[in-house]
Amino acid sequence: MSDSETVPAATAGTTPAAAAAQTAGSAPAAGGNSPEVIGSAVALPKEALEIASGYAFSGPALDLGALLWDARCLPDVQIRIPLPMLNRHALVAGATGTGKTKTLQLVAEQLSAQGVPVFLADIKGDVSGISAPGVPNDKVQGRAADVHQEWVATGFPSEFYALGGTGHGIPVRATITSFGPVLLSKVLQLNQTQEQSLGLIFHYADQKGLELVDLKDLRAVVTFLTSDEGKAELKGIGGLSTATAGVILRSLTAFEAQGMSPFFGEPEFDTGELLRVAGDGRGVVSVLELPEVQDKPQLFSTFLMWLLADLFHDLPEVGDSEKPKLVFFFDEAHLLFNDASKAFLDSITQTVRLIRSKGVGVFFVTQTPKDVPADVLGQLGNRVQHALRAFTPDDQKALKATVKTFPNSPYDLEEVLTGLGTGEAVITVLSEKGAPTPVAVTRLRAPESLMGPVDAGALDAAVKGSSLYGRYAQAVDRESAYEKLTVAEAARASAAAGQSASREPAAPGAASAPAKGRGKAPKEDASVVEQVVGSGMFKSLARSVGTQIGREITRSLFGTARRKR
């Protein structure tokens, strides 16, 4: 390049694709004059200086790595993300094996060090090492030297969770009521009509005080509403067809057969636990261990959305702040969007857009940007793109689509993205002023914690030694819809038996007192049934359906129930 000059000799080489990166058109330095010297460099290329000026933040920031330019690593040009911009959301993408997980680990470590709590979904079971110091070796030390990183083996304060206690971790459960009809419909793969019917069922249960704690509670309510006694209950607001109820019941049965019951119940997990800070001021890294449910992708992706939606509705507005309250890493994000309805996608988009003002940043992690809907992608301000492979025509299409999602640049990004090595990425973030930074090909730093899983024994010890273990470990099955409806059914059966007996001729010599008692039985039974599933309360509900149904069913973006803490 004509404008390039000598760079320091103690730099490492990079891939031929990175050498093709050019920064013509990048944002110029403040005042229009590019500096000639950065750090200890004798001189840097003009384009590299322009990139450097785009990442020269004055406030607190996370250090991602060093610029790769003209087949060299320039460690004096550090690529960074301003800490206040971490609630503007991000995308980490790249093919399998390109280093996405280590990027998450690197970012999580630095967030924790600056007092920001982090949530990580550990799909493959290799993120638990963040709790233990890393192991120095030639590869780590070589990477640290390349990017001028002062690498120190460090473990970070961590809590380990598992969905329903399946696997190693403190059990994370949600009640059916809290999970809501929209997210549950996504898990059960119901269509729009069936989802609306499920919403009516939830609404009825809310009004009648029938707590939907676990799956058997929901099944009991659906069964009642299709029984002779319950069919009339929903007629005022459209009713519940037998066919739709049958689909819902079959879906619930299949769901349970796959071993899903433990994920729903009590004690319900308080998402406020994810906002904790350790005694030394570092943010706690909450790791949700998911290897045991890898074959249930729809479940864990939807459960992650429940966690995010619950946080959204419980946290107060904070606007722009010096640092996020929480950064939430949403791994395998494409699973959330697969086969999603437009209403569901609209809800995700709105949640992502609004949760920023509550101090929560979301990192979507997937293979290509096209896995994330355009409306959601439009809400993301930061971008770390690892290498992509282009072995098939579909891969080529994905590569071209990815290139189109970057800001205008003279780079040959198709060549760059297919030539990046492991632990290298194309990066653009938001500056402290909220403007996009120049696109920078970057050699990333090495995580300081263990790059791999911790020993299973150490993990179990950490889980059982947690102050949260006693609060959530033991499942509780209290009285809820199933028990109440069972009592009501027994009362109805008793009343029917009593009425049948009253029609039988009295036995000779029968005393009058028992006969009097027998007369009271139907009245006592009616009061129990009325209290639990009687239609008297429902008449007023039907009259006020215009105001009540909207408040109850759409009490949150996903129909999730707000909780008082």
DRENMIFI-903370 format. One line per field, with one value per residue (C-alpha): residue in three letters; x negated, y, z. Coordinates in Angstrom, 2 decimals, always signed. Each point is the difference from the previous one (the first is absolute). Layout:
<rs>
residu: ALA | ...
c1: X | ...
c2: Y | ...
c3: Z | ...
</rs>
This chain:
<rs>
residu: MET | SER | ASP | SER | GLU | THR | VAL | PRO | ALA | ALA | THR | ALA | GLY | THR | THR | PRO | ALA | ALA | ALA | ALA | ALA | GLN | THR | ALA | GLY | SER | ALA | PRO | ALA | ALA | GLY | GLY | ASN | SER | PRO | GLU | VAL | ILE | GLY | SER | ALA | VAL | ALA | LEU | PRO | LYS | GLU | ALA | LEU | GLU | ILE | ALA | SER | GLY | TYR | ALA | PHE | SER | GLY | PRO | ALA | LEU | ASP | LEU | GLY | ALA | LEU | LEU | TRP | ASP | ALA | ARG | CYS | LEU | PRO | ASP | VAL | GLN | ILE | ARG | ILE | PRO | LEU | PRO | MET | LEU | ASN | ARG | HIS | ALA | LEU | VAL | ALA | GLY | ALA | THR | GLY | THR | GLY | LYS | THR | LYS | THR | LEU | GLN | LEU | VAL | ALA | GLU | GLN | LEU | SER | ALA | GLN | GLY | VAL | PRO | VAL | PHE | LEU | ALA | ASP | ILE | LYS | GLY | ASP | VAL | SER | GLY | ILE | SER | ALA | PRO | GLY | VAL | PRO | ASN | ASP | LYS | VAL | GLN | GLY | ARG | ALA | ALA | ASP | VAL | HIS | GLN | GLU | TRP | VAL | ALA | THR | GLY | PHE | PRO | SER | GLU | PHE | TYR | ALA | LEU | GLY | GLY | THR | GLY | HIS | GLY | ILE | PRO | VAL | ARG | ALA | THR | ILE | THR | SER | PHE | GLY | PRO | VAL | LEU | LEU | SER | LYS | VAL | LEU | GLN | LEU | ASN | GLN | THR | GLN | GLU | GLN | SER | LEU | GLY | LEU | ILE | PHE | HIS | TYR | ALA | ASP | GLN | LYS | GLY | LEU | GLU | LEU | VAL | ASP | LEU | LYS | ASP | LEU | ARG | ALA | VAL | VAL | THR | PHE | LEU | THR | SER | ASP | GLU | GLY | LYS | ALA | GLU | LEU | LYS | GLY | ILE | GLY | GLY | LEU | SER | THR | ALA | THR | ALA | GLY | VAL | ILE | LEU | ARG | SER | LEU | THR | ALA | PHE | GLU | ALA | GLN | GLY | MET | SER | PRO | PHE | PHE | GLY | GLU | PRO | GLU | PHE | ASP | THR | GLY | GLU | LEU | LEU | ARG | VAL | ALA | GLY | ASP | GLY | ARG | GLY | VAL | VAL | SER | VAL | LEU | GLU | LEU | PRO | GLU | VAL | GLN | ASP | LYS | PRO | GLN | LEU | PHE | SER | THR | PHE | LEU | MET | TRP | LEU | LEU | ALA | ASP | LEU | PHE | HIS | ASP | LEU | PRO | GLU | VAL | GLY | ASP | SER | GLU | LYS | PRO | LYS | LEU | VAL | PHE | PHE | PHE | ASP | GLU | ALA | HIS | LEU | LEU | PHE | ASN | ASP | ALA | SER | LYS | ALA | PHE | LEU | ASP | SER | ILE | THR | GLN | THR | VAL | ARG | LEU | ILE | ARG | SER | LYS | GLY | VAL | GLY | VAL | PHE | PHE | VAL | THR | GLN | THR | PRO | LYS | ASP | VAL | PRO | ALA | ASP | VAL | LEU | GLY | GLN | LEU | GLY | ASN | ARG | VAL | GLN | HIS | ALA | LEU | ARG | ALA | PHE | THR | PRO | ASP | ASP | GLN | LYS | ALA | LEU | LYS | ALA | THR | VAL | LYS | THR | PHE | PRO | ASN | SER | PRO | TYR | ASP | LEU | GLU | GLU | VAL | LEU | THR | GLY | LEU | GLY | THR | GLY | GLU | ALA | VAL | ILE | THR | VAL | LEU | SER | GLU | LYS | GLY | ALA | PRO | THR | PRO | VAL | ALA | VAL | THR | ARG | LEU | ARG | ALA | PRO | GLU | SER | LEU | MET | GLY | PRO | VAL | ASP | ALA | GLY | ALA | LEU | ASP | ALA | ALA | VAL | LYS | GLY | SER | SER | LEU | TYR | GLY | ARG | TYR | ALA | GLN | ALA | VAL | ASP | ARG | GLU | SER | ALA | TYR | GLU | LYS | LEU | THR | VAL | ALA | GLU | ALA | ALA | ARG | ALA | SER | ALA | ALA | ALA | GLY | GLN | SER | ALA | SER | ARG | GLU | PRO | ALA | ALA | PRO | GLY | ALA | ALA | SER | ALA | PRO | ALA | LYS | GLY | ARG | GLY | LYS | ALA | PRO | LYS | GLU | ASP | ALA | SER | VAL | VAL | GLU | GLN | VAL | VAL | GLY | SER | GLY | MET | PHE | LYS | SER | LEU | ALA | ARG | SER | VAL | GLY | THR | GLN | ILE | GLY | ARG | GLU | ILE | THR | ARG | SER | LEU | PHE | GLY | THR | ALA | ARG | ARG | LYS | ARG
c1: +0.00 | -1.41 | +0.89 | -1.44 | -3.21 | -2.09 | +1.67 | -1.80 | -2.08 | +1.30 | +3.36 | +1.53 | +1.35 | +3.58 | +2.04 | -0.19 | +3.69 | -0.67 | -2.69 | +2.68 | +1.82 | -0.04 | +1.54 | +0.54 | +3.21 | -0.36 | +0.82 | -2.89 | -1.59 | +1.46 | -0.78 | -0.77 | -3.70 | -1.14 | -2.71 | -3.31 | -1.05 | +2.04 | -1.65 | -3.50 | +0.49 | -2.46 | +2.80 | +3.23 | +1.82 | +2.44 | +2.96 | -1.11 | -0.27 | +3.55 | +1.21 | -2.03 | +1.66 | +3.41 | -0.82 | -1.89 | +2.63 | -0.67 | +2.42 | +0.11 | +0.02 | -0.51 | -3.20 | +0.74 | -3.34 | -2.42 | +0.46 | -1.12 | -1.32 | -2.02 | -0.94 | -1.08 | +1.45 | -0.26 | +0.18 | -0.10 | +3.39 | +2.37 | +3.57 | +2.43 | +3.68 | +1.07 | +1.55 | +3.09 | +0.78 | +0.34 | +3.73 | +0.38 | -0.07 | -2.33 | -0.37 | -2.75 | +0.06 | -2.21 | -0.32 | -0.50 | -3.50 | -0.92 | -0.16 | +3.44 | +0.08 | -3.41 | +1.14 | +2.96 | -2.37 | -2.35 | +2.80 | +1.61 | -3.29 | -0.53 | +3.60 | -0.29 | -3.27 | +1.76 | +2.83 | +2.61 | +1.96 | +0.09 | +2.32 | -1.45 | +1.91 | -2.45 | +1.33 | -3.03 | -1.15 | -3.32 | +0.62 | -0.16 | -3.75 | +0.63 | +0.09 | -3.58 | -3.37 | -1.29 | -3.02 | -2.96 | -1.52 | -1.93 | +3.13 | +1.51 | -3.26 | -0.59 | +3.44 | -0.54 | -3.32 | +1.57 | +2.64 | -2.00 | +2.25 | -1.18 | +1.43 | +0.57 | +1.75 | +3.25 | +3.26 | +3.20 | +2.88 | +2.57 | +3.34 | +1.09 | +3.61 | +1.84 | +3.50 | +2.17 | -3.11 | -0.71 | -3.78 | -2.53 | +1.43 | +2.48 | +3.47 | +1.67 | +3.76 | +2.91 | +3.67 | +2.33 | +1.86 | -3.21 | -1.23 | +3.18 | +2.01 | -2.11 | -3.32 | +1.68 | +1.66 | -3.45 | -1.33 | +3.05 | -0.15 | +3.62 | +1.45 | +1.54 | +3.55 | -1.21 | -2.16 | +3.04 | +2.01 | -2.82 | +0.11 | +3.70 | -0.81 | -2.64 | +2.40 | +2.70 | -2.46 | -1.17 | +3.56 | +0.98 | -3.07 | -1.12 | -3.78 | -1.79 | -3.19 | -0.93 | +1.15 | +2.56 | +1.75 | +0.37 | +1.21 | +2.60 | +1.40 | +0.16 | +1.71 | +2.54 | +0.81 | +0.86 | +2.11 | +3.78 | -0.30 | -2.61 | +1.01 | +2.22 | -2.76 | -1.66 | +3.07 | +0.21 | -3.42 | -0.05 | -0.19 | -2.57 | +0.53 | -0.44 | -2.38 | -2.29 | +0.07 | -0.94 | -3.01 | -1.15 | +0.42 | -1.88 | -2.79 | -0.24 | -0.11 | -2.78 | -1.84 | +0.09 | -1.03 | -3.22 | -0.81 | +0.99 | +1.97 | -2.90 | -0.44 | +3.38 | +0.81 | -1.09 | -1.99 | -0.06 | -3.34 | -0.31 | -1.78 | -1.24 | -2.66 | -1.70 | -0.78 | -2.30 | -3.44 | -2.63 | -1.52 | -3.14 | +2.06 | -0.19 | +3.17 | +1.23 | -0.06 | +3.17 | -0.59 | +3.07 | -1.24 | +1.93 | -1.89 | +2.66 | +2.71 | -1.88 | +2.58 | +2.80 | -1.04 | +3.44 | +0.32 | -3.23 | +0.23 | +3.53 | -1.04 | -2.75 | +2.64 | +2.05 | -2.98 | -0.47 | +3.72 | +0.19 | -2.94 | +1.60 | +3.18 | -1.66 | -2.82 | +0.57 | -0.92 | -3.54 | -0.66 | -3.65 | -2.42 | -3.74 | +0.23 | +2.68 | +1.88 | -0.34 | -1.30 | +1.93 | -1.58 | +2.63 | -1.85 | +1.37 | +2.33 | +1.32 | +1.94 | +2.16 | +1.00 | +0.59 | +3.68 | +0.95 | +3.25 | -0.01 | +1.56 | -2.74 | -2.73 | +1.63 | -0.09 | -3.69 | -0.78 | +1.86 | -1.68 | -3.46 | +0.75 | +1.37 | -2.14 | -3.00 | +1.51 | +0.13 | -3.75 | -0.07 | -2.16 | +0.64 | -2.59 | +1.59 | -2.36 | +0.55 | -1.71 | +1.09 | +1.84 | +2.78 | +0.97 | +1.29 | +3.05 | -0.72 | +2.14 | -2.00 | -3.31 | +0.84 | -0.02 | -3.59 | -2.77 | -3.13 | -1.31 | -2.67 | -0.07 | -2.23 | -0.89 | +2.60 | -0.37 | +1.19 | -0.08 | +3.52 | +2.29 | +2.02 | -3.21 | -0.80 | +3.44 | -0.47 | -3.41 | +1.36 | +2.89 | -2.44 | -2.14 | +3.09 | +0.68 | -3.27 | -0.32 | -1.16 | -3.67 | -2.52 | -1.13 | +0.29 | +1.88 | +0.83 | -3.70 | -0.72 | +2.78 | -0.97 | -3.66 | +0.18 | -1.77 | +1.35 | +0.20 | +0.13 | +3.04 | +1.33 | +1.28 | +2.06 | +1.55 | +1.65 | -2.30 | +0.57 | +2.13 | +2.09 | -1.47 | -1.27 | -3.75 | -2.05 | +0.03 | -3.13 | -1.51 | -1.16 | -2.13 | +1.86 | -1.49 | -0.22 | +2.42 | -1.71 | +2.24 | -0.04 | +0.84 | +1.99 | +2.33 | -0.91 | -0.07 | +3.48 | -0.83 | -1.10 | +3.14 | +2.28 | -1.86 | +0.47 | +3.71 | +0.66 | -2.15 | +2.01 | +2.20 | +2.82 | -0.02 | +2.19 | +2.52 | +0.58 | -1.29 | +3.13 | +3.14 | +3.28 | +3.45 | +2.56 | +3.75 | +0.80 | +2.45 | -0.33 | +0.73 | +2.87 | +1.68 | -0.47 | +1.75 | +2.79 | +0.47 | +0.15 | +2.57 | +2.13 | -0.20 | +0.96 | +2.92 | +1.21 | -0.22 | +1.89 | +2.78 | +0.25 | +0.24 | +2.68 | +2.23 | -0.18 | +2.85 | -0.94 | -0.88 | +2.57 | -0.67 | -2.43 | -0.70 | +0.94 | -3.40 | -1.93 | +2.70 | -0.51 | -3.73 | +0.47 | +1.96 | -2.93 | -2.53 | +0.98 | -0.14 | -3.48 | -1.20 | +1.37 | -1.95 | -3.28 | +0.58 | +1.12 | -3.13 | -2.36 | +1.53 | +3.46 | +1.22 | +1.39 | -3.29 | -0.42 | +3.20 | -1.55 | -3.16 | +1.93 | +1.67 | -3.35 | -1.90 | -0.87 | -2.16 | -1.03 | -1.23 | -2.50 | -1.39 | -0.37 | -1.13 | -2.33 | -1.21 | -3.47 | -1.42 | -0.07 | +3.00 | -2.38 | +1.34 | -1.50 | -1.19 | -0.23 | -3.41
c2: +0.00 | +3.39 | +1.64 | -2.79 | +0.37 | -2.23 | -1.54 | -1.31 | -3.08 | -1.88 | -0.76 | -3.23 | -0.90 | -0.70 | -1.64 | +1.14 | +0.95 | +2.43 | +1.61 | +0.86 | +2.17 | +3.68 | +2.83 | +2.66 | +1.76 | -0.59 | +2.77 | +2.51 | +1.07 | +2.92 | +3.30 | -1.75 | -0.58 | -3.60 | -0.44 | -1.32 | -1.91 | -2.35 | -1.27 | -1.33 | -0.46 | +1.78 | +0.73 | -1.65 | -0.13 | +2.82 | -2.40 | -1.67 | +3.41 | +0.80 | -3.26 | +0.70 | +3.39 | -1.70 | -2.18 | +2.56 | +0.22 | +2.09 | -1.77 | -3.58 | -2.64 | -3.69 | -0.95 | -2.49 | -0.25 | +1.62 | +1.14 | -2.28 | +1.98 | -0.79 | -3.50 | +1.29 | +0.31 | +3.59 | -0.31 | +3.76 | +0.30 | -1.51 | -0.82 | +0.71 | +0.33 | +2.89 | -1.39 | +2.28 | -1.35 | -3.61 | +0.48 | +0.81 | -3.73 | -1.99 | -2.86 | -2.60 | -2.19 | -2.47 | -3.56 | -2.87 | -0.10 | +3.62 | +1.11 | +1.40 | -1.67 | +1.38 | +3.46 | -0.28 | -1.10 | +2.91 | +2.57 | -1.57 | +0.09 | +3.69 | +0.86 | -1.86 | +1.76 | +3.34 | -0.92 | -1.00 | -3.25 | -2.37 | -2.80 | -2.73 | -2.90 | -2.92 | -2.14 | -2.24 | -0.18 | +1.76 | +3.41 | -1.17 | +0.61 | +3.71 | -0.71 | -1.34 | +1.58 | -0.76 | -2.18 | +1.77 | -1.65 | +0.98 | +0.71 | +2.29 | +1.80 | +0.42 | +1.53 | +2.32 | +1.16 | +0.63 | +2.36 | +1.51 | -1.61 | -0.27 | -3.48 | -1.14 | -3.28 | +1.00 | -1.66 | +2.00 | -0.23 | -2.35 | -1.68 | -3.09 | -0.73 | -2.79 | -0.08 | -1.84 | -1.41 | -2.17 | -0.10 | +1.77 | +3.17 | +1.73 | -0.82 | +2.73 | -0.47 | +2.12 | -0.41 | -0.52 | +3.20 | +2.03 | -1.56 | +1.11 | -1.23 | +1.59 | -1.56 | -3.30 | -0.07 | +0.41 | -2.96 | -2.14 | +1.07 | +1.10 | +2.00 | +3.46 | -1.25 | -2.47 | +2.70 | +2.29 | -2.81 | -0.65 | +3.69 | -0.32 | -2.98 | +2.00 | +2.90 | -2.23 | -1.52 | +3.48 | +1.14 | -3.13 | -0.08 | -3.29 | +0.23 | -1.61 | -1.11 | -3.05 | -1.93 | -2.12 | +3.21 | +1.16 | -3.39 | -0.04 | +3.40 | -0.95 | -3.27 | +1.79 | +2.60 | -2.80 | -1.93 | +0.21 | +2.25 | +2.31 | +0.46 | +2.98 | +1.91 | +1.47 | +0.39 | +3.72 | +0.62 | -2.45 | -3.34 | -2.76 | -2.53 | -3.65 | -0.41 | +2.85 | -1.25 | -3.44 | +1.41 | +1.85 | -3.08 | -2.20 | +2.55 | +0.10 | -3.79 | -0.17 | +2.80 | -1.90 | -3.23 | +1.74 | +0.62 | +3.68 | -0.02 | +0.99 | +3.35 | +1.26 | +0.32 | +1.63 | +1.53 | +2.28 | +1.57 | +3.69 | +1.60 | +2.69 | -2.54 | +0.70 | +3.58 | -0.84 | +1.45 | -1.89 | +1.33 | +1.16 | +2.17 | -2.28 | -0.94 | -3.56 | -2.13 | -2.12 | -3.08 | -1.96 | -3.53 | -1.39 | -3.08 | -2.28 | +1.63 | +0.41 | -2.26 | +2.37 | +3.21 | +1.54 | -0.37 | +1.67 | +2.81 | +0.83 | -0.28 | +2.54 | +2.30 | -0.45 | +1.07 | +3.09 | +0.85 | -0.40 | +2.35 | +2.47 | +0.25 | +0.15 | +2.48 | +3.77 | +2.43 | +1.37 | +1.55 | +0.42 | -0.93 | -0.34 | -3.78 | -2.64 | -1.69 | -3.33 | -1.36 | -3.00 | -2.40 | -1.77 | -2.95 | -2.00 | +2.92 | -1.43 | -2.60 | +2.73 | +1.35 | -3.28 | -0.46 | +3.01 | +1.83 | +3.66 | +0.94 | -1.87 | +1.71 | +3.38 | -0.66 | -0.93 | +3.13 | +2.20 | -1.64 | +0.45 | +3.61 | +0.99 | -2.03 | +2.19 | +2.84 | -2.36 | -0.49 | -3.47 | -0.81 | -3.07 | -1.86 | -2.22 | -2.83 | -1.97 | -1.12 | +2.64 | +3.33 | -1.33 | -2.29 | +3.12 | +1.81 | +3.38 | +1.89 | -1.49 | +0.43 | +3.68 | +0.40 | -1.25 | +2.59 | -2.15 | -2.73 | -2.71 | -2.10 | -3.07 | -1.97 | -1.48 | -3.02 | -0.07 | -3.62 | -0.19 | +2.30 | +0.62 | +0.94 | +2.46 | +1.60 | +0.27 | +1.60 | +2.61 | +0.74 | +0.49 | +2.42 | +2.08 | +0.45 | +1.88 | +3.77 | +1.20 | -0.82 | -0.48 | -3.24 | -3.20 | -1.48 | -3.20 | -0.77 | +1.22 | -1.98 | -3.28 | +0.43 | +0.95 | -2.34 | -1.32 | +2.83 | +2.70 | +2.06 | +2.98 | +2.52 | +3.17 | +1.49 | +3.19 | +2.78 | +1.97 | +2.39 | -2.85 | +0.14 | -3.17 | -0.50 | -0.91 | -3.67 | -1.60 | -3.42 | -1.06 | -2.61 | -0.64 | -0.28 | -3.30 | -0.63 | -0.02 | -2.68 | -3.69 | -0.59 | -3.19 | -1.60 | -0.35 | -3.43 | -1.44 | -0.48 | +3.62 | +1.13 | -2.00 | +1.35 | +3.57 | -0.59 | -1.53 | +2.60 | +2.86 | +2.08 | -0.47 | -3.79 | -0.37 | +2.44 | -1.75 | -3.58 | -1.72 | +0.06 | +0.91 | -1.20 | +2.17 | +0.15 | +1.43 | -0.47 | -3.77 | -0.50 | +2.52 | -1.53 | -3.49 | +1.11 | +1.59 | -3.15 | -2.10 | +2.39 | -0.25 | -3.78 | +0.03 | +2.30 | -2.19 | -3.06 | +1.81 | +1.05 | -3.54 | -1.33 | +2.56 | -1.39 | -3.50 | -0.98 | +0.61 | -3.13 | -1.08 | +1.64 | +2.52 | +2.93 | +3.51 | +1.51 | -1.89 | +0.94 | +3.66 | -0.37 | -1.55 | +3.04 | +2.27 | -1.85 | +1.47 | +3.54 | -0.52 | -1.53 | +2.88 | +2.51 | -1.83 | -0.29 | +3.63 | +1.18 | -2.00 | -0.26 | +1.50 | +2.15 | +2.79 | +1.90 | -0.61 | +1.87 | +3.26 | -0.93 | -0.47 | +3.41 | +1.73 | -1.99 | +3.12 | +1.37 | -3.09 | -2.33 | +2.49 | +0.70 | -3.66 | -1.73 | +2.79 | +0.91 | -0.11 | -0.18 | -3.79 | -0.51 | -0.65 | +0.78 | +2.81 | -0.98 | +2.08 | -0.22
c3: +0.00 | -0.94 | +3.30 | +2.15 | +1.92 | +2.20 | +3.05 | +3.11 | -0.67 | +3.03 | -1.57 | -1.19 | -3.41 | -0.89 | -2.71 | -3.64 | +0.22 | +2.81 | -2.12 | -2.54 | +2.54 | -0.92 | +1.95 | -2.63 | +0.86 | +3.73 | +2.41 | +0.18 | +3.22 | +1.90 | -1.72 | -3.28 | +0.75 | +0.46 | +2.65 | -1.24 | +3.08 | +2.19 | +3.17 | -0.69 | -3.75 | -2.26 | -2.45 | -1.06 | -3.29 | -0.56 | -0.07 | +3.25 | +1.64 | -1.04 | +1.54 | +3.16 | +0.41 | -0.18 | +3.02 | +2.14 | +2.73 | +3.09 | +2.33 | +1.34 | -2.74 | -0.64 | -1.84 | -2.77 | -1.77 | -2.44 | -3.58 | -2.82 | -2.94 | -3.09 | +1.18 | +3.41 | +3.48 | +1.24 | +3.81 | +0.52 | -1.71 | +2.56 | -1.03 | +2.85 | +0.95 | +2.26 | +3.18 | -0.14 | -3.49 | +1.16 | +0.53 | -3.72 | -0.73 | -2.22 | -2.44 | +0.19 | -3.10 | -1.80 | -1.17 | +2.44 | +1.40 | -0.74 | +3.64 | +0.85 | +3.42 | +0.94 | -1.09 | +2.39 | +2.76 | -0.69 | +0.08 | +3.08 | +1.92 | -0.63 | +0.84 | +3.29 | +0.78 | -0.44 | +2.33 | -2.61 | +0.59 | -2.96 | -1.10 | -2.24 | -1.55 | -0.15 | -2.84 | -0.45 | +3.62 | -0.52 | +1.62 | +3.62 | -0.10 | +0.46 | +3.74 | +0.06 | -0.89 | -3.46 | -0.73 | -1.60 | -3.06 | -3.09 | -2.02 | +2.63 | +0.63 | -3.72 | -0.48 | +2.99 | -1.44 | -3.43 | +1.37 | +2.92 | +2.59 | +3.60 | +0.46 | +3.60 | +0.80 | +1.74 | +1.02 | +0.32 | +2.50 | -1.49 | +0.70 | -1.90 | -0.92 | -1.82 | -1.46 | +2.48 | +1.64 | -3.06 | +0.08 | +2.21 | +1.46 | +2.27 | -1.39 | -2.04 | -0.16 | -1.12 | +0.80 | -2.93 | +0.98 | -0.05 | -3.23 | -1.71 | -3.01 | -2.74 | +0.98 | +0.86 | -3.41 | -1.55 | +2.01 | -0.82 | -3.66 | -0.10 | -2.87 | +0.38 | +0.65 | +2.61 | +1.60 | +0.31 | +1.58 | +2.45 | +0.86 | +0.89 | +2.21 | +1.86 | +0.33 | +1.47 | +2.46 | +1.05 | +0.68 | +1.93 | +2.19 | -1.52 | +0.29 | -2.93 | +1.69 | -2.05 | -3.04 | +1.84 | +1.09 | -3.58 | -1.14 | +2.79 | -1.03 | -3.70 | +0.87 | +2.18 | -2.66 | -2.46 | +2.51 | +0.22 | +3.06 | -1.47 | -3.64 | +0.75 | +1.81 | -3.11 | -2.23 | +0.72 | -1.55 | -2.87 | +1.73 | -0.23 | -2.77 | +0.83 | -2.93 | +1.16 | +3.58 | -1.30 | -1.83 | +3.12 | +2.18 | -2.46 | -0.22 | +3.80 | +0.15 | -2.59 | +1.79 | +3.28 | -1.71 | -1.02 | +3.65 | +0.12 | +3.25 | +2.30 | -1.73 | +1.22 | +3.68 | +3.22 | +1.53 | -3.00 | -0.85 | +0.81 | -2.96 | +2.37 | +1.03 | -3.33 | +1.07 | +2.88 | +0.66 | +2.00 | +3.22 | -1.84 | -2.34 | -3.02 | -1.81 | +0.51 | -3.15 | -0.11 | -2.15 | -1.09 | -0.69 | -2.98 | -1.30 | +1.49 | -2.12 | -3.27 | -1.64 | +1.11 | -1.77 | -0.10 | +3.75 | +1.02 | -2.57 | +1.16 | +3.64 | -0.66 | -1.46 | +3.19 | +2.10 | -2.15 | -0.03 | +3.78 | +0.46 | -2.37 | +2.03 | +3.42 | -0.58 | +0.26 | -2.73 | +0.37 | -3.40 | -0.98 | +2.77 | +0.51 | -0.25 | -0.57 | +2.85 | -1.79 | -3.29 | -1.26 | -2.52 | -2.13 | -1.54 | -2.96 | -0.64 | -3.28 | +1.98 | +1.48 | -3.39 | -1.84 | -0.91 | +2.13 | -0.71 | -1.00 | +3.34 | +1.85 | -2.05 | +0.58 | +3.75 | -0.11 | -2.01 | +2.47 | +2.99 | -1.50 | -0.89 | +3.40 | +2.41 | -0.87 | +2.04 | +2.98 | -0.10 | -1.56 | -3.01 | -2.15 | -2.08 | -2.64 | -0.93 | -3.19 | -3.21 | -2.50 | +0.34 | -2.23 | +2.91 | +1.77 | -1.43 | -1.57 | +2.53 | +2.88 | -1.82 | -0.42 | +3.80 | +0.37 | +0.25 | +0.47 | -2.26 | +0.27 | -3.16 | -0.03 | -3.11 | -2.31 | -2.24 | -3.60 | -1.13 | -1.46 | -2.01 | +3.17 | +1.82 | -2.77 | +0.35 | +3.78 | -0.51 | -2.42 | +2.36 | +2.87 | -1.98 | -0.75 | +3.72 | +0.58 | -0.41 | -3.40 | -0.37 | -2.82 | +1.64 | -1.93 | +2.93 | -1.84 | -0.20 | +3.53 | +1.65 | -1.64 | +0.94 | +3.66 | +2.40 | +3.32 | +2.50 | -2.68 | -0.91 | -1.92 | +2.54 | +0.02 | +3.15 | +1.19 | +1.16 | +3.20 | -2.05 | -1.40 | -3.53 | -1.73 | +0.14 | -3.08 | -0.96 | +1.49 | -0.63 | +3.46 | +1.71 | +3.25 | +3.46 | +1.86 | +2.91 | +3.40 | +1.45 | -0.83 | -3.67 | +0.54 | +2.56 | +3.65 | +1.58 | +0.67 | +3.67 | +0.38 | -1.80 | +2.32 | +3.03 | -1.26 | -0.55 | +3.42 | +1.70 | -1.46 | +2.30 | -2.54 | +0.03 | +3.08 | -1.44 | -3.33 | +0.23 | +1.34 | -2.16 | +1.76 | -1.08 | +1.77 | -0.47 | -3.41 | -2.88 | -0.17 | +3.71 | +0.02 | -3.02 | +1.42 | +3.20 | -2.02 | -2.06 | +3.15 | +1.43 | -3.13 | +0.08 | +3.68 | -0.69 | -2.84 | +2.21 | +2.73 | -2.36 | -1.31 | +3.55 | +0.93 | -2.72 | +1.53 | +2.41 | +3.62 | +1.94 | +2.58 | +3.35 | -1.44 | +2.31 | -1.05 | +0.81 | -2.71 | -2.49 | +0.95 | -0.39 | -3.36 | -1.09 | +0.83 | -2.14 | -3.38 | +1.44 | +1.47 | -3.25 | -2.06 | +2.09 | -0.62 | -3.72 | -0.24 | +1.75 | -2.19 | -3.45 | +0.28 | -2.85 | +2.17 | +0.03 | -3.66 | -0.93 | +1.13 | -1.86 | -3.24 | +0.45 | +0.42 | -2.61 | -1.97 | +2.80 | +1.93 | -2.70 | -1.37 | +3.45 | +0.96 | -3.18 | -1.13 | +3.45 | -1.53 | -3.49 | +0.22 | +2.28 | +2.89 | +3.46 | +1.99 | +3.44 | +3.16 | +1.56
</rs>
